[in-house]
Amino acid sequence: MRDEESAAQRQQRPEDELGTGVVTAFGRQLKLLRVRAGLERAEFGKRLGYSADTVASIEQGRRIPQARFIEKADEVLGAGGVLTALKEEVGRAQYPAFFRDAALLESDAHELFLYAVQAVPGLLQTEEYTRALLAMRRPLLDEDTIEQRVSARLARQQTFARWPAPLVSFVIEEAVLRKPFGSKAVLRGVLENVLMVGHRRNVEVQVMLNDQEDNAGVDGPFTLITPKKGEQIAYLEVQGRSILVNDRDEVRSISARYGIIRSQALTPRESLGFVEKVLGEL
């Protein structure tokens, strides 16, 4: 088993290095353009609304810039699209290597169906809840990585603002809604967010009760992604490993399983009432 884990880690390294390489290349290009424009870091940062330390971190490849930074930097430096051309690749680099392909598919999905058994899904998380989860990771993540991943996870929630809006369905195990990761205050915040998002017209949240005797989700969590163009894909993730499943028969089986899971869970209306009940107990 140890040899298999080492092999898996080696297989992931090229992707990690690719993401790091893109960020490093962007930082060098940014510095070159800034120096050519005759701007000190402090002045450049002031024009963008960022500190000189933040600019330095981005130029040195220690921090992944958000899209708004890239767009503003391109404008201020008169780069003519040189920086914004890297925006998509830099955006992908902010995610862990195992999630990058899924993140790209998710950002353009027509439908998203998620079954959660361990934590509130990333699309429903609050900043405090996400930070609490990442802080508990072992081995420990450094602070820069935590901040990058918090920003990246929150940025994914822009999917709710897209138009046409994707159809999104969540089935969440009751136990997940009761785990006070971080603190009860953090849990309260994320449950309030679940309620808020759950009232969107394009979103359905359902709860699978702990005492439900029949549960087709015993094999674990998964996500079903339907691109605007293309066939449905299943995403499976565990312990920092992930699989994108595109075999038609296997995806069809997982999709059928999700349908059964939904039928076994509380209805969306009942589920929002249940979340309100859990909130009232905190």
URZI-V169952 format. One record per residue. RES is the residue in three letters. OMEGA is omega in whole degrees, 0 to 359 (NA if undefined). D_FIRST is the distance of its C-alpha to the first C-alpha in Angstrom with 2 decimals. Layout:
BEGIN
res-><RES & RES>
omega-><OMEGA & OMEGA>
d_first-><D_FIRST & D_FIRST>
END
This chain:
BEGIN
res-><MET & ARG & ASP & GLU & GLU & SER & ALA & ALA & GLN & ARG & GLN & GLN & ARG & PRO & GLU & ASP & GLU & LEU & GLY & THR & GLY & VAL & VAL & THR & ALA & PHE & GLY & ARG & GLN & LEU & LYS & LEU & LEU & ARG & VAL & ARG & ALA & GLY & LEU & GLU & ARG & ALA & GLU & PHE & GLY & LYS & ARG & LEU & GLY & TYR & SER & ALA & ASP & THR & VAL & ALA & SER & ILE & GLU & GLN & GLY & ARG & ARG & ILE & PRO & GLN & ALA & ARG & PHE & ILE & GLU & LYS & ALA & ASP & GLU & VAL & LEU & GLY & ALA & GLY & GLY & VAL & LEU & THR & ALA & LEU & LYS & GLU & GLU & VAL & GLY & ARG & ALA & GLN & TYR & PRO & ALA & PHE & PHE & ARG & ASP & ALA & ALA & LEU & LEU & GLU & SER & ASP & ALA & HIS & GLU & LEU & PHE & LEU & TYR & ALA & VAL & GLN & ALA & VAL & PRO & GLY & LEU & LEU & GLN & THR & GLU & GLU & TYR & THR & ARG & ALA & LEU & LEU & ALA & MET & ARG & ARG & PRO & LEU & LEU & ASP & GLU & ASP & THR & ILE & GLU & GLN & ARG & VAL & SER & ALA & ARG & LEU & ALA & ARG & GLN & GLN & THR & PHE & ALA & ARG & TRP & PRO & ALA & PRO & LEU & VAL & SER & PHE & VAL & ILE & GLU & GLU & ALA & VAL & LEU & ARG & LYS & PRO & PHE & GLY & SER & LYS & ALA & VAL & LEU & ARG & GLY & VAL & LEU & GLU & ASN & VAL & LEU & MET & VAL & GLY & HIS & ARG & ARG & ASN & VAL & GLU & VAL & GLN & VAL & MET & LEU & ASN & ASP & GLN & GLU & ASP & ASN & ALA & GLY & VAL & ASP & GLY & PRO & PHE & THR & LEU & ILE & THR & PRO & LYS & LYS & GLY & GLU & GLN & ILE & ALA & TYR & LEU & GLU & VAL & GLN & GLY & ARG & SER & ILE & LEU & VAL & ASN & ASP & ARG & ASP & GLU & VAL & ARG & SER & ILE & SER & ALA & ARG & TYR & GLY & ILE & ILE & ARG & SER & GLN & ALA & LEU & THR & PRO & ARG & GLU & SER & LEU & GLY & PHE & VAL & GLU & LYS & VAL & LEU & GLY & GLU & LEU>
omega-><181 & 179 & 179 & 179 & 179 & 179 & 180 & 179 & 180 & 180 & 182 & 186 & 179 & 179 & 179 & 181 & 178 & 179 & 179 & 181 & 179 & 181 & 179 & 180 & 178 & 181 & 179 & 179 & 179 & 181 & 180 & 180 & 179 & 180 & 180 & 179 & 178 & 181 & 171 & 182 & 182 & 180 & 179 & 179 & 179 & 181 & 181 & 183 & 179 & 179 & 177 & 179 & 178 & 178 & 179 & 180 & 180 & 180 & 181 & 177 & 181 & 181 & 181 & 182 & 175 & 184 & 183 & 177 & 182 & 181 & 181 & 180 & 179 & 181 & 183 & 183 & 181 & 186 & 177 & 177 & 180 & 180 & 182 & 178 & 181 & 188 & 183 & 181 & 177 & 179 & 178 & 184 & 182 & 180 & 172 & 185 & 185 & 184 & 189 & 181 & 180 & 179 & 179 & 178 & 181 & 185 & 182 & 186 & 174 & 178 & 176 & 177 & 185 & 175 & 187 & 181 & 185 & 182 & 175 & 182 & 182 & 181 & 181 & 186 & 171 & 179 & 183 & 180 & 179 & 181 & 179 & 179 & 183 & 180 & 181 & 182 & 175 & 359 & 183 & 173 & 177 & 186 & 180 & 180 & 178 & 181 & 179 & 183 & 174 & 180 & 182 & 182 & 178 & 179 & 179 & 184 & 174 & 179 & 180 & 183 & 181 & 173 & 2 & 184 & 177 & 174 & 185 & 179 & 176 & 166 & 186 & 177 & 180 & 182 & 180 & 184 & 182 & 181 & 184 & 178 & 181 & 178 & 176 & 178 & 178 & 178 & 179 & 180 & 182 & 177 & 176 & 178 & 177 & 179 & 182 & 181 & 181 & 178 & 176 & 183 & 183 & 184 & 173 & 177 & 177 & 181 & 174 & 184 & 179 & 184 & 176 & 185 & 178 & 182 & 182 & 182 & 185 & 180 & 175 & 186 & 176 & 176 & 175 & 183 & 176 & 179 & 176 & 177 & 181 & 183 & 181 & 181 & 176 & 179 & 179 & 183 & 175 & 175 & 177 & 177 & 181 & 178 & 170 & 184 & 178 & 174 & 188 & 183 & 181 & 178 & 179 & 179 & 180 & 179 & 178 & 179 & 180 & 178 & 179 & 178 & 180 & 181 & 181 & 182 & 173 & 176 & 178 & 180 & 179 & 183 & 178 & 176 & 180 & 178 & 177 & 179 & 179 & 178 & 182 & 181 & 182 & NA>
d_first-><0.00 & 3.82 & 5.44 & 5.08 & 6.26 & 8.69 & 9.89 & 10.59 & 12.39 & 14.32 & 15.34 & 16.79 & 18.74 & 21.55 & 22.32 & 22.43 & 24.63 & 26.77 & 27.46 & 28.29 & 30.43 & 32.47 & 33.21 & 34.17 & 36.39 & 38.05 & 38.78 & 40.38 & 42.45 & 43.56 & 44.70 & 46.54 & 48.41 & 49.20 & 50.60 & 52.53 & 54.04 & 55.18 & 53.40 & 52.01 & 48.80 & 50.80 & 53.30 & 50.72 & 48.67 & 51.89 & 52.72 & 49.33 & 49.23 & 46.39 & 46.46 & 46.50 & 43.25 & 41.55 & 42.98 & 41.75 & 38.19 & 38.24 & 39.87 & 37.31 & 34.39 & 33.26 & 34.26 & 34.02 & 37.51 & 38.32 & 40.31 & 43.59 & 43.27 & 42.74 & 45.68 & 47.99 & 47.08 & 47.83 & 51.16 & 52.19 & 51.39 & 52.99 & 49.88 & 50.91 & 47.49 & 45.56 & 43.41 & 43.25 & 41.99 & 38.69 & 38.58 & 36.18 & 33.60 & 33.96 & 33.62 & 30.28 & 29.02 & 29.51 & 26.53 & 22.83 & 21.63 & 19.66 & 22.95 & 25.56 & 26.07 & 26.28 & 28.73 & 30.92 & 31.07 & 31.78 & 34.63 & 36.52 & 35.64 & 38.38 & 36.47 & 33.51 & 32.17 & 29.62 & 28.10 & 26.97 & 25.32 & 24.02 & 26.69 & 29.92 & 29.28 & 29.74 & 32.94 & 34.46 & 33.36 & 35.86 & 35.50 & 35.24 & 32.57 & 30.42 & 30.90 & 30.01 & 26.68 & 25.77 & 27.00 & 24.58 & 21.46 & 19.04 & 18.75 & 22.47 & 24.01 & 27.16 & 30.47 & 31.12 & 27.87 & 28.67 & 32.18 & 31.13 & 28.80 & 31.48 & 34.01 & 31.83 & 31.08 & 34.75 & 35.84 & 33.99 & 36.52 & 39.19 & 38.15 & 40.51 & 43.38 & 43.10 & 45.82 & 45.70 & 43.40 & 40.16 & 39.79 & 37.06 & 35.84 & 33.61 & 32.56 & 31.35 & 30.32 & 32.92 & 30.44 & 29.65 & 33.38 & 33.59 & 30.82 & 32.79 & 30.32 & 32.34 & 35.37 & 37.59 & 39.62 & 36.66 & 35.90 & 39.58 & 39.61 & 36.75 & 38.29 & 41.58 & 39.94 & 38.42 & 41.97 & 43.51 & 41.18 & 41.35 & 45.09 & 44.80 & 46.20 & 43.19 & 40.61 & 39.79 & 37.81 & 37.00 & 35.60 & 33.65 & 35.00 & 32.99 & 35.25 & 34.87 & 34.15 & 33.13 & 30.39 & 28.89 & 26.35 & 24.00 & 21.15 & 21.22 & 22.92 & 23.92 & 26.70 & 29.09 & 30.88 & 34.04 & 35.33 & 39.09 & 38.84 & 36.16 & 34.22 & 32.11 & 28.46 & 25.70 & 23.38 & 20.17 & 18.34 & 15.67 & 14.07 & 15.51 & 14.44 & 17.29 & 18.64 & 22.30 & 23.31 & 26.59 & 26.68 & 29.97 & 29.21 & 25.97 & 27.75 & 30.74 & 28.71 & 27.25 & 30.79 & 32.27 & 29.85 & 30.99 & 34.54 & 34.01 & 32.34 & 35.39 & 37.73 & 36.15 & 36.33 & 39.56 & 41.81 & 41.89 & 45.17 & 43.95 & 40.72 & 42.65 & 44.84 & 41.86 & 40.48 & 44.00 & 43.94 & 40.68 & 42.26 & 45.34 & 43.39 & 41.96>
END
